[in-house]
């Protein structure tokens, strides 16, 4: 990541593209190196513009309570090998900006259709079409739960602009690793959605967590 140093009245901008590719029914790869920022300090782009730009670059769309996933969102080509029936790929994007002591922060969970896929064996079975999609939706819902947690954590920081970019990045990375750990636990406890009772419990509890937070 590129951190633009504050000079005079120019804002200090940290634009981060944090990839946490949660692979539904598969193991998540290591988080790749951070990508360079597109906008320099003092540029006209807002943090919202930056995040929207990253979503557009990835052909991704943000999580929405009114826009659940459908199988048409899974546009990637599935592998011929492996037992996984589907994969959900998403990214957590975040960025922050300081102007003096004024701190702005954004974190968004975005679904990546071109990297998400489903196999024909799932689509051709009525029961699997429903149950596997529910399992994948909960992966994306969990990503949103943690995007909100990241936002709350940064909003509660005392004097965040007095902290270095490396300190703030380390905090965000720690929270991202905790998100990945919960995604792995979700797959393990539900056996990738095959244990119906545990799947129902995870889906219900995740919806409740979403309802209790912003």
N, C-alpha and C positions, 0 to 999 in steps of 0.2 A: 504494500500500500504506500501511497505517497501522502505524506503529511505536509501541508503548506504552512510554513511558519508565519506567525502573526507579525506584521510590520505596520507601524502606525495605526491607522484605523481599519486596515484590511482584516477581514475575519480569518480565523484559523479554521480550515476545512479539512475534515477527515472523511474521505469517501471510500467506503469499504464494500467490496463484493465478497461476502462470506458464503462459500459453497458448502452446504451440508446436504449432500445428496442422499436422502433417506431412501433406500431401496426396499420397497415393500416386498416381503418374502425373499429377501436376499440380504447379504451383509453389506453394510455401508463402507465405501472406500475411505481412505484417509483424506482429511481435509487438504485440498491442494494449496499451493502458495497463493497469497493474496494478490489481487490484480491491481494495476495502477489506477489512480483516480483519473477521471475524464476531465474534471473541472478544477482549475487552479483557484487559489484564494483570491477573492475580489471579483470572481466571475459572476455573470448574471444568473446562472442556474441556481435554483433553490434546491434544498435537499429532496423535496418531492419530485422535482424535475429529474434529478439524478437517479432516484429509485425507479421512476417511471421509465427512464431511458434504459436502465439495466433490464427491467422486465421486458421491454420491447426488443432489446438486443437478443434476449434468450427466447423470444416468442412465448413468454410466460404470462400468466395472469395471477393476480393476488387472490388470497383466500377471501371468501365472502360467505356470510351466513345465508344469503339468498341465492347463492350460485353453487350448489353441490356438484361434485364431479359426475360426469357421465362417461360411458365407455368411448364415446367419440373423442374425448380429450386424450386418450391414450393412442398417440399417433406414431410412436416409434416402432421399429421392426423388432419383433421378439427374437431371441436366439433360438437356434434349433436344438441346442443342448440344455440340460438343466431341468430341474423339477419345478421351478417357480412358474406359476401360471400368469403372473402379472407383476409389474414394477411401477411404483410411484416415484417419480423424481421431482424434487422441489429444491428451492434455494431460499435461504434466509439472507436477505439483503439488509445492510444497515449503513447509516452514515450519520456523522455529527458535525456540528459547526459551533465555533465560539467567536463571539465578538465582544471583547472585553470579558465580563463575567456572565454574559448572556449565552446560554447553552441551548442548542436545538439538537434533537435526536430523532431518527426515524428507524424503524425496523419493520420489515414486511416479509411474510411468507408467500412465495410465488411458486405455482405449479408449472412444470416444464413439459408440455405435451410431446415435444419431439424426442425427449429422452425417456418418456414413460411408454409402456407397452403392455399388451395383453395377448395371450395366445388364443388361437381359435378353439381349442378344447374347452376353454372357459366360456367363450361367447356362445358356443353351441350347446351348452347345458344350462337349462333355465335356472336351476338351483345355484350353480356356481356363478352365473352372471350376477345374481343378487348378492350372494354372500361374499364373494371375492371383492366386489365393488365396495361393499360396506367396510371390509377390512382395509382397503386402500384409502377410502375416505377418512377413516380414523387416523391413518398415518398423516394425512394432510392436516387434519384437525389438531393433532398433537403438535405439528409444526407451528400452527397458529397459537396454541397455548404457550409455547415457548417464545414465540415472537413477542407476545404480550408480556411475558415474564421479563424478557430483555428490556422492553420499553419501561416497565415499572422500575426495574433495578437502576437504569440510567437516570430516570426521573427522580429517584430518591437519593442520588449521590449528593454529597455536600461539596460545594465548590468544584464541580467537575472540570471547569476550565483551568483550574490550578494544577490539574494532573497532567502528566505527559501523555502523548499519544500512545506510547508503548504500554503505559499502565491501563489506559482505557481499552486498548486492543486486547491486552491479556485478559481483562475482565470479560469482554465479549466472547473471546475464544473459550474461556472456561464455561460460560453459560451454554455455548454451542456444543461443547463436548458433553455436557449434562443432558442436553436435548438428544444427542445421538445415543447416549446410554439408555435413556428411557425408550427410544424407538426400538432398540435391540431387545429390551426387556419385554416390550409389548409383543414383538414377534415370538419371543421365547415362550412367554406365558400362554399365548393363544395358539402356539404351534402354527404360526402364519395364518391364523384365522380358522384352523380346523377344529379347535376346541370351542364348540358353540357357546357354552356357558361363560367361559372366560372372555370370549370375543364380545358377547353381549354386555358383560360387566365393564370391559374397557371402553366400549363405545358409549355406554351410558355415563360413566364417570368423566370421560373426556368432554361430552356435551355439557355436563354440569359445570365443569371447570370453565368452559367457554362462556356459559351463561352467567358465571359469577365474576367474570373479569372483562376488562375492556382492552 
